[in-house]
Amino acid sequence: MINAAFAVLSGDAGGVAEPEQVDVVVVGLGVGGEEVAGRLAESGLSVVGVERDLVGGECPYWGCIPSKMMIRAANALAEARRIDGLAGSAQVRPDWAPVAKRIREEATDTWNDRAAVDRFVGRGGRFVRGSGRLDGPGRVRVGDQLFEARYGVVIGTGTRPSVPPVEGLADTPYWTNHHAIEVEELPGSLLVLGGGAIGLELSQVFARFGVRVTIVEALDRVLAVEEPEASEAATSALRADGVEVHTGVRTERVDHDGERFTLRAHGGAEFTAERLLVVTGRRAHLDELGLEAVGVDADQRYLPVDDRMRVTDGIWAVGDVTGEGAFTHIAMYQAAIVIADVLDRARHARPGADPSGTASVVGGAMGAASALGASGSSGTAGTVPRADYRALPRVTFTDPEIGAVGLTEEQARSRGINVQVGFSKLGESTRGWIHRVGDEGFIKLIADADEGVLIGATSAGPAGGEVLSGLVVAVHAAVPLSQLRHMIYAYPTFHRAIEDALRHLR
Ligand SMILES: Cc1cc2nc3c(=O)[nH]c(=O)nc-3n(C[C@H](O)[C@H](O)[C@H](O)COP(=O)(O)OP(=O)(O)OC[C@H]3O[C@@H](n4cnc5c(N)ncnc54)[C@H](O)[C@@H]3O)c2cc1C
């Protein structure tokens, strides 16, 4: 699905090429890599951006954007179904065609990245299509091209679906998120292996469009990384949409007979469906990056970085590959730090001199970096911001939406923190009562009683991800509980449930 206008460069090098000198090489132009490469190029550095598939990566083509278009459509169906008893009656006839068309035409340009490539080149970057591989300190090989970076190499190669080693599975035509996003005609039934955020979001979408969906999860609850109350809310919402949810089920074997999949579980249970979607997590493929050439262990799940995103001297990593959270907002946050640190290095490497126009523009890009929102000591020119994930927000875009920030109750207790918990149900708030059908949700607050601040929160409800924003500020800025109790919450909003939960903290 790559743009035919660009040559595909991959495979082994063949001959030994003279390295071409550049300032920075960015390998992998997903959300994080594209941002780093584009900003550094705009700053006047000579930047080579290497991408083997589509510039923009997973988020615009097979992730956030098309999946949220699907969710928007599915939620419209669900809202229409809520008219009965509230505002008359409505008959809903779902049709997948406009959703598939919107994804094809508006979101992905039929999975063509011409516009993104042009955007990068327009910012001053040099684009190379192919697989990048480290070839020694500062060196990256792409097919028979060899680049040597003066200031450094940035790895933004993301993750790919992690497929469990279940007997028979590899020989079947199972779906990953790519197939689920590209689907033009919906199957009658779908097995979803994995009850994490992506599995839940896609399950609810397909169920709302009439697909018989069955989720099979090995752990004892879906959305297991979040609060148990979040798992319960998601499970009952999915069941209300007709999704079968099976937890604590260990898959032992998968077969496909040409028409249907059969999943056999430990203990003898069997599940069948026309299609099988595998969403059991994602993993980085470090073995492809030539890390041994720079003395970095490739036998790790992710590429560990310090708080300036440095892997080792002259190598930075950004986005999912770092394992700090598989979210576009993490990739963007980290990108701002990488940009600032690379420019800092460039400035120190050439004090006074400005052969590539770097020095004159470094300040500008530093401003851009802090404008992007990297925190820590950001904002002061010349100071590289440090990564701080204390207030990392995450939203599962099911209906109800489940937003969370910081620590869960269990995480806080396991750290020995003197924990207080506050809980309120959305349905018991004025706005929830007015909203009536579809008002499921809650606020759960986790406070450090000794410090008198929130260290975690969950906000589930019709606008759970939006309500979360106030809680993210509270955790990020360590706003004292006394301040949170004495601020004014607009009436009658969903976020007033935060005030109720604060009142119940104990
Ligand atoms: C279904 C789904 C829904 C999601 N929804 C959300 C959401 O709502 N909100 C959110 O914040 N996040 C969401 N995400 C996660 C989000 O998509 C990722 O966090 C984000 O794409 C990470 O960006 P990245 O730059 O780290 O990597 P990627 O986007 O994965 O990009 C990495 C790029 O590197 C390229 N590459 C890899 N190896 C090489 C190599 N050796 N040489 C050259 N190129 C290489 C790949 O082709 C790819 O284009 C979702 C993900 C999925 C799958």
The ligand as an ORCA input file, in Angstrom:
! r2SCAN-3c Opt
* xyz 0 1
  C      -6.406      0.560     16.766
  C      -5.546      1.563     17.483
  C      -6.149      2.658     18.072
  C      -5.369      3.603     18.737
  N      -5.994      4.665     19.311
  C      -5.267      5.594     19.968
  C      -5.887      6.718     20.567
  O      -7.109      6.873     20.511
  N      -5.115      7.616     21.215
  C      -3.754      7.482     21.299
  O      -3.094      8.324     21.898
  N      -3.128      6.417     20.736
  C      -3.853      5.475     20.079
  N      -3.218      4.410     19.488
  C      -1.751      4.294     19.631
  C      -1.002      5.179     18.599
  O      -1.388      4.821     17.301
  C       0.486      4.983     18.786
  O       0.823      5.279     20.119
  C       1.291      5.896     17.865
  O       1.030      5.601     16.530
  C       2.770      5.719     18.161
  O       3.532      6.455     17.273
  P       5.046      6.039     16.978
  O       5.606      7.172     16.186
  O       5.729      5.637     18.204
  O       4.967      4.707     16.122
  P       4.147      4.265     14.841
  O       2.952      5.097     14.616
  O       3.962      2.797     14.998
  O       5.151      4.539     13.650
  C       6.371      3.869     13.517
  C       6.796      3.926     12.058
  O       8.097      3.409     11.916
  C       8.170      2.666     10.705
  N       9.310      1.761     10.800
  C       9.462      0.731     11.669
  N      10.690      0.193     11.532
  C      11.316      0.892     10.553
  C      12.603      0.838      9.970
  N      13.533     -0.045     10.390
  N      12.913      1.710      8.982
  C      12.006      2.626      8.557
  N      10.774      2.732      9.083
  C      10.437      1.885     10.083
  C       6.833      1.984     10.610
  O       6.536      1.631      9.269
  C       5.900      3.077     11.153
  O       5.369      3.889     10.121
  C      -3.959      3.447     18.807
  C      -3.352      2.339     18.196
  C      -4.125      1.414     17.542
  C      -3.443      0.249     16.895
*
